[in-house]
């Protein structure tokens, strides 16, 4: 059946099978988590080399360093506008729907011990200044070993600039790095074939651990998060597509494999290497892709921003904590800062919420217990929204900078470019020719 040759169909079937296994045979399904762990580890194995190679090569080929500054500034502007819009939409929706009204939870009786790992992380979580200082690595080898994306990105920017200034003297290294990246892209293609197994393991474990009962008990706040992500997508992504001049629906269809994979694995990182390839193939320059997508993992978490505002105000409503409009605006202001500093922290969503609630001293931190059971189910919406926002952001920044190849983008959205493997040489020399693999 030709339909099952498509990756997104395979992942959808795997997610459904995982959900059924988790519900019918939870004891067996809970043991499938290693499938998800192995797939995520495979992606993380190639993630930093792809980011490093893409950023360095993109900048090394730039003839004008001012272009780098413009792209970076526009990317940051997009991140801030998008995440702030997401925070505001989340705040409006939760005030209208009021999913926590009627719960009347007593903060003193909530099991705060169950969230101790997250509140403990708040104490270890650096502030904004320390976060900015931490971007500069003291040991780049350690940064690669620990998987610190921002530090690797910072070093890649510096190395790319240095190679661009070195000119012909740096050409042998640039060619070697290009060949290495070709090989890594083929590894990415091989790894993505295991995406259905990763999605199966992740969904089976989630359902077996939390069960469908947690979905029913907290269904309103769950629906609130998903509906808000959808509303944000319609408003923001539709506006971007209209301003740039392309079909949002066709663009989503072009990256459907990545969207479904993120939904199944709850990890934006799981598709980053392949998404970078596909955006380059669709006419977004490597420099833009290399800055927007890796940077967006930290600075443009729109789905997470929606979750933060809904989560904070839901806890306030559920614990009968009265908040004035000034208090809610204060929450919005704090989240604009704390949401940017949660990269690399385990359970980043809970840590950010705990840090925000602790800083305001208005909403009880123990109220996080109310979200513990459904947090994993909301992670799908957060991760998918984050990924789509970064993909649209790359196209928007490229168009804003005037470097978007609209002919390639149109060809991609017409379905003429659905490559299994993209190499750096093919991206440069044969950008519109579909690449196929002999099965």
C-alpha positions in Angstrom: 0.0 0.0 0.0 1.6 3.2 -1.2 -0.1 5.3 1.5 2.0 3.6 4.3 5.2 4.7 2.5 4.7 8.2 3.9 6.5 8.8 7.2 3.6 10.9 8.6 1.2 8.0 8.0 3.5 5.6 9.7 3.9 7.9 12.7 0.1 8.4 13.0 -0.5 4.6 13.0 2.3 4.1 15.5 0.8 6.8 17.8 -2.6 5.1 17.7 -1.1 1.7 18.3 0.8 3.1 21.3 -2.3 4.6 22.8 -4.2 1.3 22.4 -1.4 -0.6 24.0 -1.1 1.8 26.8 -4.8 1.5 27.6 -5.3 -2.3 27.0 -1.9 -3.6 28.2 -0.3 -1.0 30.5 2.2 -3.3 32.1 3.7 -4.1 28.7 3.3 -0.6 27.3 5.3 1.0 30.1 8.3 -1.1 29.0 8.3 0.4 25.5 9.7 3.8 26.7 13.2 2.7 25.7 12.1 2.9 22.0 11.3 6.6 22.5 14.5 7.2 24.5 16.7 5.5 21.8 15.1 7.6 19.0 15.6 10.8 20.9 19.2 9.9 21.6 19.8 9.2 17.9 18.5 12.6 17.1 20.5 14.3 19.8 23.6 12.4 18.5 23.4 14.4 15.2 21.7 17.5 16.4 24.7 19.5 17.5 26.9 18.5 14.5 24.1 19.6 12.2 23.6 23.0 14.0 27.4 23.5 14.1 28.0 22.7 10.5 25.0 24.5 9.1 25.7 27.8 11.0 29.4 27.7 10.3 29.1 27.0 6.6 26.3 29.5 6.2 28.2 32.4 7.8 31.6 31.4 6.2 30.1 31.9 2.8 28.6 35.3 3.6 30.3 38.2 1.8 28.9 40.9 4.1 29.0 40.5 7.9 26.3 43.2 8.2 23.9 40.7 6.8 24.5 38.4 9.8 23.7 41.2 12.3 20.5 42.1 10.4 19.3 38.5 10.3 20.0 38.0 14.0 18.2 41.2 15.0 15.2 40.3 12.9 15.1 36.8 14.2 15.1 38.1 17.8 12.4 40.6 16.9 10.3 37.8 15.5 10.9 35.6 18.6 9.8 38.4 21.0 6.7 39.4 19.0 5.6 35.8 18.5 6.1 34.7 22.1 4.5 37.8 23.5 1.5 37.3 21.2 1.2 33.7 22.5 1.3 34.9 26.1 -1.4 37.4 25.5 -3.7 35.0 23.6 -3.3 32.4 26.3 -4.2 35.0 29.0 -7.3 36.1 27.1 -8.6 32.5 26.5 -8.0 31.3 30.1 -9.9 34.4 31.4 -12.8 33.7 29.1 -13.0 29.9 29.6 -11.9 29.9 33.3 -11.1 26.1 33.4 -10.1 26.2 37.1 -13.4 27.8 38.4 -15.2 25.4 40.7 -12.3 23.2 41.7 -11.7 25.0 45.1 -8.4 23.3 45.8 -6.8 24.0 49.2 -3.1 24.8 48.7 -2.3 23.5 52.1 -3.7 20.0 51.4 -2.0 19.6 48.0 0.8 17.1 47.7 3.8 19.4 47.3 6.2 16.5 47.6 5.2 15.3 44.1 6.6 18.4 42.5 9.7 18.7 44.7 12.0 17.9 41.8 10.7 20.9 39.9 10.7 23.4 42.8 14.2 22.2 43.6 15.3 23.0 40.1 14.0 26.5 40.5 16.7 27.1 43.2 19.3 25.8 40.8 17.8 27.7 37.8 19.9 30.7 37.0 18.4 34.2 36.6 18.3 36.1 33.3 21.8 37.7 33.8 23.4 34.4 34.7 21.6 32.8 31.7 23.1 35.4 29.3 26.6 34.9 30.9 26.2 31.1 30.6 25.7 31.4 26.8 29.5 32.0 26.5 31.2 28.6 26.9 34.3 28.2 29.0 35.0 24.8 27.3 33.5 24.2 23.9 34.2 20.4 24.1 32.2 20.3 27.3 29.4 22.2 25.6 29.2 19.6 22.8 29.4 16.8 25.4 26.6 18.3 27.6 24.4 19.2 24.6 24.3 22.9 25.3 22.7 24.2 22.1 23.1 27.9 22.9 26.8 27.6 23.7 27.5 25.6 20.5 25.5 28.2 18.5 27.6 31.0 20.0 30.8 29.3 19.1 29.6 28.4 15.6 28.8 32.1 15.0 32.3 33.1 16.0 33.9 30.4 14.0 31.8 31.2 10.9 32.8 34.9 11.1 36.5 33.9 11.5 36.4 31.6 8.5 34.7 34.3 6.4 37.4 36.8 7.3 40.1 34.2 6.6 39.0 33.9 3.0 40.9 31.5 0.8 43.0 30.3 3.7 39.9 28.7 5.3 38.6 27.1 2.1 40.1 23.6 2.8 38.4 23.5 6.2 35.1 24.7 4.8 35.2 22.0 2.1 36.0 19.3 4.7 33.2 20.5 7.0 30.8 20.5 4.0 31.7 16.9 3.2 31.2 15.9 6.9 27.8 17.6 6.9 26.8 15.6 3.8 27.5 12.4 5.7 25.6 13.6 8.8 22.5 14.5 6.6 22.5 10.9 5.4 22.6 9.7 9.0 19.6 11.9 9.7 17.7 10.2 6.8 18.5 6.8 8.3 17.5 7.9 11.9 14.1 9.3 10.7 13.1 5.8 9.6 12.9 4.9 13.3 10.5 7.8 14.1 7.4 5.5 14.1 9.0 3.3 16.7 9.9 6.3 18.8 6.4 7.7 18.6 5.0 4.2 19.5 7.1 3.9 22.6 6.4 7.5 23.8 2.6 7.3 23.4 2.4 3.8 24.9 4.4 4.8 28.0 2.4 8.0 28.5 -1.0 6.3 28.4 0.2 3.5 30.6 1.6 5.8 33.2 -1.1 8.5 33.4 -4.1 6.7 31.9 -7.1 8.2 30.2 -8.6 9.1 33.6 -6.3 12.1 34.0 -7.5 13.3 30.7 -11.1 13.1 31.7 -10.6 14.8 35.1 -8.6 17.7 33.7 -10.2 17.8 30.3 -11.2 21.4 30.2 -7.7 22.8 30.8 -6.4 20.4 28.3 -8.9 21.5 25.7 -8.1 25.1 26.6 -4.4 24.6 25.8 -5.1 22.8 22.5 -7.7 25.3 21.4 -5.5 28.2 22.2 -2.6 26.7 20.3 -5.0 26.3 17.3 -6.2 29.9 17.7 -2.7 31.2 17.8 -1.8 29.2 14.7 -4.7 30.6 12.7 -4.0 34.2 13.7 -0.2 34.3 13.6 0.8 31.7 11.0 -2.1 32.8 8.7 -0.9 36.4 9.0 2.7 35.5 8.2 1.7 33.5 5.2 -0.5 36.3 3.9 2.2 38.9 4.4 5.0 36.8 2.8 2.7 35.6 0.0 2.4 31.8 0.3 -0.2 29.2 1.3 -0.1 28.4 5.1 -1.9 25.1 4.4 0.5 24.0 1.7 3.4 24.9 3.9 2.0 22.8 6.8 1.5 20.0 4.3 5.2 20.3 3.2 6.4 19.8 6.8 3.7 17.3 7.8 6.2 14.5 8.5 8.0 16.8 11.1 4.7 17.9 12.7 3.5 14.4 13.2 6.8 13.2 14.5 7.0 16.0 17.0 3.4 15.2 18.2 4.4 11.6 18.7 7.7 12.2 20.5 6.9 15.5 22.2 10.3 16.8 21.2 11.0 19.7 18.9 14.6 18.6 18.7 13.5 15.3 17.1 12.9 16.9 13.8 15.3 19.9 13.8 18.0 18.5 11.5 15.5 17.3 8.9 13.5 20.5 9.2 16.6 22.6 8.6 17.2 20.6 5.4 13.7 21.0 4.1 13.6 24.7 4.7 16.9 25.2 2.8 15.4 23.1 0.0 12.4 25.4 0.0 14.4 28.6 -0.6 15.4 29.7 2.9 19.1 30.5 3.0 21.3 28.5 5.3 22.3 31.5 7.3 18.7 32.2 8.2 17.9 28.5 8.9 21.0 28.1 11.0 20.1 31.1 13.2 16.3 30.9 13.5 15.7 27.2 14.1 18.4 26.5 16.8 17.8 29.9 18.4 14.1 29.3 18.3 14.4 26.2 20.5 15.1 28.6 23.4 13.8 32.1 22.4 10.7 31.2 20.5 8.7 28.7 22.5 5.2 30.0 21.6 3.4 26.8 22.5 5.2 26.8 25.9 4.3 30.4 26.4 0.6 29.6 25.9 0.9 26.8 28.4 2.6 29.0 30.9 -0.1 31.6 31.0 -2.9 29.1 31.0 -1.2 27.0 33.7 -0.5 29.9 36.0 -4.0 31.4 35.8 -5.6 28.0 36.0 -3.9 27.4 39.3 -5.0 30.7 40.5 -8.6 30.0 39.6 -8.5 26.4 41.0 -7.1 27.6 44.4 -9.5 30.6 44.5 -6.6 33.1 44.3 -7.9 36.5 43.4 -5.8 38.3 40.7 -6.3 41.8 39.5 -5.5 42.9 36.0 -2.3 44.4 37.3 -1.4 41.0 38.8 -2.0 39.3 35.5 0.1 41.8 33.6 2.8 41.2 36.2 2.6 37.5 35.4 2.8 38.3 31.7 5.9 40.5 32.3 7.7 37.8 34.4 6.9 35.1 31.9 8.4 37.2 29.1 11.7 36.8 31.0 11.5 33.4 32.7 10.3 31.6 29.5 13.6 32.7 27.8 15.8 31.1 30.5 14.5 27.6 30.8 16.7 26.0 28.1 18.5 22.8 29.1 16.5 22.3 32.4 14.7 19.0 32.9 11.0 19.5 33.1 11.4 23.1 31.8 7.7 23.8 31.7 7.2 23.0 35.3 10.4 24.8 36.3 9.4 27.9 34.5 6.0 27.9 36.0 7.4 27.3 39.5 9.9 30.1 39.0 7.2 32.5 37.9 4.8 31.7 40.7 7.6 31.9 43.2 8.7 35.3 42.0 5.2 36.7 42.3 4.3 35.3 45.7 0.6 35.4 44.8 -0.3 32.0 43.3 0.7 29.0 45.5 3.5 26.9 43.9 1.9 23.8 45.3 -0.9 24.3 42.8 1.4 22.8 40.2 0.3 19.4 41.5 -3.0 20.0 39.7 -1.3 20.0 36.3 1.1 17.1 37.0 -1.2 14.4 35.6 -2.0 16.1 32.3 1.3 18.0 31.7 2.6 15.2 29.4 -0.6 15.3 27.3 -0.2 19.1 26.8 3.4 18.7 25.8 2.3 17.5 22.3 0.5 20.8 21.6 3.4 22.8 23.0 6.0 21.0 21.0 4.1 21.1 17.7 3.3 24.8 18.1 6.9 25.6 18.9 8.1 23.7 15.8 5.6 25.3 13.4 6.3 28.7 14.8 10.0 28.4 14.2 9.5 27.0 10.7 7.2 29.9 9.7 9.7 32.3 11.5 12.5 31.2 9.3 10.5 31.9 6.1 9.3 35.2 7.5 12.8 36.4 8.5 14.1 35.3 5.0 11.4 37.3 3.3 11.9 40.3 5.7 15.6 40.2 4.8 14.8 39.9 1.1 16.7 36.7 0.6 13.8 34.2 0.3 13.9 32.3 -3.0 10.2 32.4 -3.8 10.6 30.1 -6.8 12.0 27.3 -4.7 9.4 27.9 -2.0 6.6 27.7 -4.6 8.1 24.5 -6.1 8.3 23.0 -2.6 4.7 23.9 -1.8 3.5 22.4 -5.1 4.9 19.1 -3.9 7.8 19.0 -6.3 10.4 18.8 -3.5 9.9 15.9 -1.1 13.4 14.6 -0.6 14.5 11.7 1.4 18.1 12.9 1.7 19.4 16.4 1.1 23.1 17.0 1.0 24.9 20.3 1.2 26.2 20.0 -2.3 22.8 19.2 -3.7 21.2 22.0 -1.8 23.7 24.5 -3.4 24.1 23.1 -6.9 20.8 21.4 -7.6 18.2 23.1 -5.4 15.1 22.3 -7.4 15.8 18.6 -8.3 14.2 16.0 -6.1 16.6 13.6 -4.5 15.7 10.0 -4.4 17.1 6.9 -2.7 17.2 3.4 -4.3 15.3 1.2 -1.9 
